[in-house]
Amino acid sequence: MEINKRTILWIVFSVSLVVLWNDWMVANGKQSMFSATPPAKTAVVATTAPATSLPAAAAGAAGVAGVPGAAAPAAFKGETITITTDVMKVDIDTVGGVIKRLELLKFRDSIDKTKNQVLFDVTPKGIYVGQTGLIGNVAGAAMPSHETGFIAKSGPRALDSANEVQLVLEAEQAGVKLTKTYTFKRGDYLIGMRHDVANVGTVPVNPSLYVQLLHHGNKPEGESYFNSSYTGPTMYTPAEHYQKLTFEAIEKKGHAEHATKANDGWVAISQHYFVSAFLPPANKPRDIFTKKIDTNLYAIGTLMPLGAIAPGASVSSDVRLYSGPQDENKLATIAPGLERVKDYGFLHVIAQPIFWVMDQIHNVLGNWGWTIIAFTILIKLLFFPLSAAGYKSMARIKVVTPKMQAIREKYKGDPAKMNQATMELYKTEKINPLGGCLPILVQMPVFIALYWVLQASAEMRGAPWIGWITDLTAPDPYFILPVLYAISMFITTKLNPAPADPMQAKMMLFMPLAFSVMFIFFPSGLVLYWVVNNILSIGQQWVITKKFEDAAAKK
């Protein structure tokens, strides 16, 4: 029976890793191991968005009539205006007022550490931009859209000593004047985007304001099979709550399945550690759309009616754009549900409290590596009674191993009698053959949830521990922690009762090596957790085993 117990232990651990692996693949848009349908392929796109992208997206998904916005006149010479704050550098094109590049000054690129992280960008490899404008027409003439030429008012283009800088763009078409005011604040990843719509014509107008994010379907550069993450559209509505969509779904049907109407919420493009989210005004009806715009180019956005505007009247609508790190505590204060873009996978209900506890510990210790160690000790204390019971069971088995060997020799030709005699021995010695399974079974959800916490937390991105560990979310560059894990597992195996089957004994010695090789590709913070957990377990198991062996020797 001890063979079955040990086999079950490894099955529990292995199945948990398989579940973790499959959930990771599904969460990152890869094919599930349990699905026969492969994900759609994507291609590289051109460097400019198609001229009719917005109305097609809005009308196709939300059922709202729209016509292509009038493109800027050929004589209009657009310019790129760069706004610089202490945390971001943003390029805005006066053609449409499109945010076409956004660089985060406090975060380094994951590939080239000499460069900053860039979110919005227009390159030969793909398009990622933010667009806003009006849908509506007067006598066949379109209102200002993201394709209209805007005139920029003069003013500062950097914070310098101020705490706020604004960029004002103006355009007039079809008797409608649209003024876009971008507001950037010191230390803030929120961009204010006020849209003032004035009817300067002679007839009433009924415009709708749209905001949309365009994104290519390519995975971020530098991601491997082992460190890939989800990149795609996300959204939140009070009724449907958080929804995570995929470019593959939009590619297949032309749009994704999601809530299409709401009075609140947001739309976003999420990627590993970062998010860009349009936050329309609260308590305002809006249509939500997703749409394939062009080859390997997709949109998610909202369309908000502004109501009838009489000649000489005007309305304003304040939209915010958050473009920055997935800082859970910060996002929770910006908009309901926005913290959900920090994706913890299918164990969100466990992972979120784990991060909260770790965050409280980090507030005291100030180092995420020591935080992981302290958290491991806390978890070990929490599960101490279960672990102790499991180790006591294994210690008893180890003590009675000679008796079990004698039973095998006596009944080696009669398996039924061997099992019966073994069970009677367990009963006499008060041994639970499955007692060692429970601690591992209970800790598996914690292990998987902690994986997602380390995988998703921008707070830990680039966070060092000591010496060679300069980023707890990246694999150990020198494989020291995986080697320590293998050693600790080897010691643990030696402390456990030896399997009677020589082949199984060899397999038990090989398994730590196999898992340590797998851990080479896992976040070093996660391996640190398991190394510390194993060291504590070795100490606890050694003390309990020694106690039982000493007691048996006195008999």
VENTANOR-V317355 format. One record per helix or strand of 3 or more residues. SS is the DSSP state (h for helix, s for strand). FROM is the first residue (numbers start at 1). TO is the last residue. If there is no record, write none. Layout:
BEGIN
ss & from & to
SS & FROM & TO
SS & FROM & TO
END
This chain:
BEGIN
ss & from & to
h & 2 & 27
h & 53 & 62
s & 80 & 84
s & 88 & 93
s & 98 & 108
s & 116 & 118
s & 121 & 123
s & 126 & 135
s & 164 & 173
s & 176 & 185
s & 190 & 199
s & 208 & 216
s & 232 & 237
s & 241 & 244
h & 247 & 253
s & 266 & 271
s & 274 & 279
s & 286 & 294
s & 297 & 305
s & 314 & 325
h & 328 & 334
h & 338 & 341
h & 345 & 365
h & 368 & 382
h & 384 & 399
h & 401 & 410
h & 415 & 429
h & 435 & 456
h & 458 & 460
h & 480 & 495
h & 502 & 519
h & 524 & 554
END
